[in-house]
């Protein structure tokens, strides 16, 4: 019986490969070059966009051509050949420079080093004062640290600041409610009128904490521990960065906290509507465009990894049908029966470059309108 299935399986496998190859070929750009020499400053997204209408399909081209030993290691000077649609080859260049990366490192390096998401931070040591009782401290100045009783001279720390608290409310009727709350200098929520009303309506025990965002400000080196009756360790700020203030926290310096050698690819699973959203845009903005960094409400536990590409959509409005109800009635008095759900509106494509358990960071790659907080995340090929 098993022998009967082997030919069928072989035919089915061949058919699937043919379909996959055809699908990729159908997405080839009409003006794609037969060969391309990789240049310094290129990214894997840029190279894929030279050949494909949809850069996130690039892994399928590589997978169909096993002669490429490691597609994540492409160097300036390499010659990529696409002489015919189902055959890709790489002629190695001089290999004198670092391999190209998935996203432009120069444009996001600050975010890669400066943002992380943690479950808690109140246990971390913190700045209790600055030299000469200053309000702010910068490179070359001293900060005094509480909570590093065993600190030794020469140890290096990054100074970080809690800036956002990300939460999710699981709403079974429709869509999850995501929230990004600003934090004050102690890392506690800065309440405004909106948060006060929402927090009264839905207490914290009804929300899932997705994590706290820590923004790295600078680094420093311990010059003296808690000795001779002194109850604070001394940290010399040794990197030009953002100013340090009382309440900022300390974490050990990470040697290499990120890896950019990844290819763009679609998400591994489809999310229920309202589950995956844009949580925040960096620098406190509500809107973002190409090369802006955004925080997403899904992470490693949801199967999201570096290189995952999403499309971002403005959620369709639920408008009042004024032809039916007239113009004199207030929208607050009109029920769902007299409203019209409009379609979602495509904004742009995002690619994840750093992932934590419940939250990830993505770079806006392209778009036709600004990406905004609250946008729905879908498969990059979603038609609506």
C-alpha positions in Angstrom: 0.0 0.0 0.0 2.8 2.4 0.9 4.5 1.8 -2.5 1.3 2.9 -4.2 1.5 6.4 -2.6 5.2 7.1 -3.6 4.5 7.9 -7.3 1.5 10.0 -6.2 3.5 11.8 -3.7 6.3 12.5 -6.2 3.8 13.9 -8.7 2.1 16.0 -6.1 5.5 17.4 -4.9 6.4 18.2 -8.5 3.1 19.9 -9.1 3.4 22.0 -5.9 6.9 23.1 -6.9 5.7 24.0 -10.4 2.9 26.1 -8.9 5.3 27.8 -6.5 7.7 28.6 -9.3 4.9 30.0 -11.5 3.6 32.1 -8.6 7.0 33.6 -8.1 7.5 34.1 -11.8 4.2 35.9 -12.1 5.4 38.4 -9.5 8.7 39.3 -11.4 9.1 42.9 -12.4 8.7 43.5 -16.1 11.9 45.5 -16.1 14.0 43.2 -13.9 17.7 43.0 -14.8 19.3 39.8 -15.9 22.2 40.5 -13.5 22.8 42.9 -10.7 26.0 43.8 -8.9 25.4 44.3 -5.1 26.5 47.7 -4.0 27.6 49.1 -0.7 24.5 50.4 1.1 22.1 47.9 -0.5 19.7 46.0 1.6 18.1 42.6 0.9 14.7 44.4 0.6 16.2 46.8 -2.0 17.7 43.9 -4.0 14.5 41.9 -3.9 12.5 44.9 -5.1 14.7 45.1 -8.2 13.5 41.7 -9.3 10.0 41.3 -7.7 6.8 43.3 -7.5 6.5 41.9 -4.0 9.9 41.8 -2.2 8.6 39.5 0.6 8.4 36.7 -2.0 12.1 36.7 -2.4 12.7 33.6 -0.1 10.7 31.5 -2.5 13.2 32.3 -5.2 16.1 31.4 -3.0 14.4 28.2 -1.8 13.9 27.0 -5.4 17.7 27.3 -6.0 19.7 25.3 -3.5 23.0 26.2 -5.2 23.0 29.3 -3.0 24.7 28.1 0.1 23.6 30.9 2.4 21.2 33.5 1.0 21.6 35.6 4.2 25.3 36.3 3.3 25.3 38.4 0.2 28.2 40.9 -0.1 29.0 44.1 -2.0 30.5 43.0 -5.3 28.5 39.8 -5.6 26.8 39.4 -9.0 23.2 38.1 -8.8 22.0 36.5 -12.1 18.4 36.1 -13.1 19.0 35.0 -16.7 15.6 33.1 -16.6 12.8 33.1 -14.2 13.4 29.9 -12.2 17.1 30.1 -11.9 19.1 32.4 -9.6 22.8 32.3 -9.1 25.3 34.3 -7.2 28.9 34.9 -8.5 31.0 35.7 -5.4 32.6 39.1 -5.2 35.8 40.1 -3.4 34.2 39.6 0.1 36.1 42.6 1.5 33.1 44.2 3.2 30.4 43.1 5.6 27.4 41.3 4.1 24.3 43.4 3.2 21.5 43.4 5.8 17.7 43.1 5.6 17.1 46.7 6.5 19.2 49.9 6.3 21.3 49.8 9.4 22.3 53.4 9.3 18.7 54.5 9.5 17.6 52.3 12.4 20.8 51.7 14.4 19.7 54.1 17.1 16.4 52.3 17.6 18.1 48.9 17.5 20.4 49.9 20.4 18.0 52.1 22.2 14.7 50.3 22.5 13.7 47.1 24.3 10.6 45.6 25.9 10.7 44.0 29.4 8.0 42.5 31.7 9.1 44.6 34.7 11.7 47.2 35.6 11.1 48.4 39.1 13.7 46.0 40.5 16.4 47.7 38.3 18.9 50.1 40.0 18.1 53.7 39.3 19.7 57.2 39.3 19.0 58.7 42.7 20.9 62.0 42.1 23.4 63.8 39.8 26.6 65.6 40.6 26.2 69.1 42.2 22.5 68.3 42.5 22.0 68.9 38.8 18.6 68.3 37.2 20.2 66.7 34.1 23.5 64.9 33.4 25.5 64.3 30.2 28.8 62.8 29.0 31.7 63.3 31.3 29.5 64.0 34.3 28.6 61.7 37.3 25.3 60.0 38.3 24.7 58.4 41.7 23.0 55.0 41.6 20.8 53.4 44.1 20.5 49.6 44.1 24.1 48.6 43.0 25.5 47.6 46.4 27.9 45.1 44.9 29.1 47.3 42.0 32.8 47.1 41.2 34.9 49.8 39.4 35.1 49.2 35.7 31.6 47.6 35.3 29.6 49.2 32.4 25.9 49.9 32.3 23.4 51.3 29.9 21.1 54.0 31.3 17.5 53.4 30.2 14.2 55.2 30.7 10.8 53.6 30.9 8.7 55.5 28.3 5.7 53.4 27.4 3.4 50.7 29.0 1.8 48.4 26.5 -1.4 46.6 27.3 -4.1 44.5 25.6 -7.7 44.0 26.5 -9.2 40.8 25.1 -12.6 41.7 23.7 -14.4 38.6 22.5 -17.2 40.3 20.5 -14.9 42.0 18.0 -11.5 43.5 18.4 -8.8 43.6 21.1 -8.2 47.0 22.6 -4.5 48.0 22.6 -3.1 50.8 24.7 0.2 52.6 25.0 0.4 54.6 28.2 3.1 57.3 28.7 5.2 56.9 31.8 6.6 59.6 34.1 10.2 59.9 35.5 9.6 57.1 37.9 8.2 54.8 35.3 4.6 55.2 36.5 1.7 56.0 34.3 1.1 59.7 33.5 -2.7 59.9 33.6 -4.6 62.1 31.3 -8.4 62.5 30.8 -8.5 59.7 28.3 -6.6 57.2 30.4 -8.5 58.1 33.6 -11.8 57.3 31.9 -10.6 54.1 30.3 -8.9 52.8 33.4 -12.0 53.4 35.5 -14.1 51.5 32.9 -11.6 48.6 32.6 -9.3 48.1 35.6 -5.8 46.7 35.3 -6.8 43.2 36.3 -8.9 43.1 33.1 -5.9 43.8 30.9 -2.9 41.8 29.7 0.4 43.6 30.2 2.4 43.3 27.0 5.4 45.0 28.5 7.3 48.2 29.3 9.4 49.9 26.7 12.8 51.0 27.8 14.6 53.7 25.8 18.4 53.6 26.1 19.8 57.1 26.8 23.6 56.6 27.1 26.2 54.3 28.8 28.4 54.8 31.8 31.2 53.1 33.8 31.2 52.5 37.6 34.1 54.4 39.2 33.2 53.7 42.9 30.9 51.4 44.7 29.1 51.8 48.0 32.2 52.2 50.3 33.1 54.2 53.3 29.6 54.8 54.5 28.4 56.1 51.0 25.0 54.6 50.1 25.1 55.2 46.4 27.5 53.9 43.6 29.1 56.4 41.3 28.6 56.1 37.5 30.6 58.2 35.1 28.6 58.9 31.9 30.9 58.1 29.1 28.9 58.3 25.9 27.3 61.2 24.1 23.5 60.5 24.1 20.4 61.9 25.7 20.6 63.6 29.1 20.2 61.5 32.2 17.8 62.5 35.0 16.7 61.2 38.4 14.6 58.0 38.1 16.4 56.6 35.0 17.3 52.9 35.3 20.4 50.8 34.6 20.9 47.6 32.8 24.1 45.8 31.8 25.5 46.7 28.4 24.6 44.2 25.7 27.5 43.4 23.3 25.3 42.5 20.3 21.6 42.8 21.0 20.4 42.3 17.4 21.0 40.5 14.2 20.0 42.0 10.8 20.8 39.1 8.6 17.2 38.1 7.6 15.1 38.0 4.5 11.7 39.6 4.2 8.9 37.0 4.4 5.1 36.9 5.1 3.8 36.1 8.6 3.7 32.5 9.6 0.1 32.6 10.6 -3.1 34.7 10.1 -4.2 36.7 13.1 -7.8 37.2 14.2 -9.1 40.6 13.2 -8.1 43.1 15.9 -5.3 41.1 17.4 -2.3 42.6 15.5 -2.1 46.3 15.5 0.3 49.2 15.4 0.9 50.1 19.1 3.0 53.2 18.8 5.2 55.3 16.5 8.6 56.3 17.8 9.4 59.7 19.2 5.8 60.1 20.5 4.2 60.6 17.1 0.8 59.1 16.0 1.7 58.9 12.3 4.7 57.5 10.5 6.1 57.2 7.0 8.9 55.3 5.2 11.9 54.6 7.5 10.0 55.4 10.7 10.0 52.7 13.4 6.7 51.4 14.9 5.9 49.1 17.8 3.5 46.2 17.0 1.2 44.3 19.4 2.5 40.8 18.3 5.9 39.2 19.0 7.8 35.9 19.2 5.0 34.1 21.0 2.8 34.8 18.0 5.3 33.4 15.5 6.6 36.8 14.5 10.4 36.9 13.8 12.8 39.3 12.2 11.9 39.8 8.5 8.2 39.3 8.9 6.3 41.7 6.6 2.9 43.1 7.3 0.6 45.4 5.5 -0.9 48.2 7.6 -4.5 49.2 7.2 -6.7 52.0 8.5 -9.7 50.4 10.1 -12.9 51.2 8.1 -15.2 53.7 9.7 -18.7 52.7 10.9 -20.6 55.7 9.4 -24.2 56.8 9.9 -26.3 56.4 6.7 -27.5 60.0 6.5 -29.7 59.2 3.5 -31.7 56.8 5.7 -31.8 58.7 9.0 -31.4 62.3 7.8 -29.0 65.0 9.0 -30.8 66.2 12.0 -30.1 63.2 14.3 -26.9 63.0 16.3 -24.6 60.1 15.6 -24.7 59.1 19.2 -28.4 58.2 18.9 -28.0 56.0 15.7 -27.8 52.3 16.2 -25.9 49.7 14.1 -28.9 49.0 11.9 -28.6 52.5 10.4 -24.8 52.5 10.0 -22.6 51.3 7.2 -19.3 49.6 7.8 -16.7 50.9 5.3 -13.8 48.8 4.1 -10.3 49.1 5.6 -7.9 51.3 3.7 -4.4 50.1 2.8 -1.5 52.4 4.1 1.8 50.7 3.6 4.1 47.7 4.3 6.2 47.2 7.5 9.1 44.8 8.1 10.0 43.5 11.6 13.6 44.0 12.6 13.6 43.2 16.4 11.3 40.9 18.3 10.4 40.4 21.9 8.0 37.9 23.4 4.8 40.0 23.1 5.9 43.1 21.2 8.0 43.7 18.1 9.5 46.7 16.3 9.2 47.2 12.5 10.4 49.6 9.9 7.9 51.3 7.6 9.2 50.2 4.2 6.8 51.9 1.7 3.3 53.2 1.6 0.7 55.3 -0.1 -0.5 57.1 3.1 0.9 57.5 6.7 0.9 54.5 9.0 -0.9 55.4 12.2 -1.3 54.0 15.8 -4.3 51.6 15.8 -3.8 50.4 12.2 -4.7 46.8 11.6 -1.8 44.4 10.5 -2.5 41.9 7.8 -0.7 39.6 5.4 1.3 41.7 2.9 -0.8 40.4 0.0 -4.2 41.0 1.8 -6.7 42.3 -0.8 -8.9 44.1 1.8 
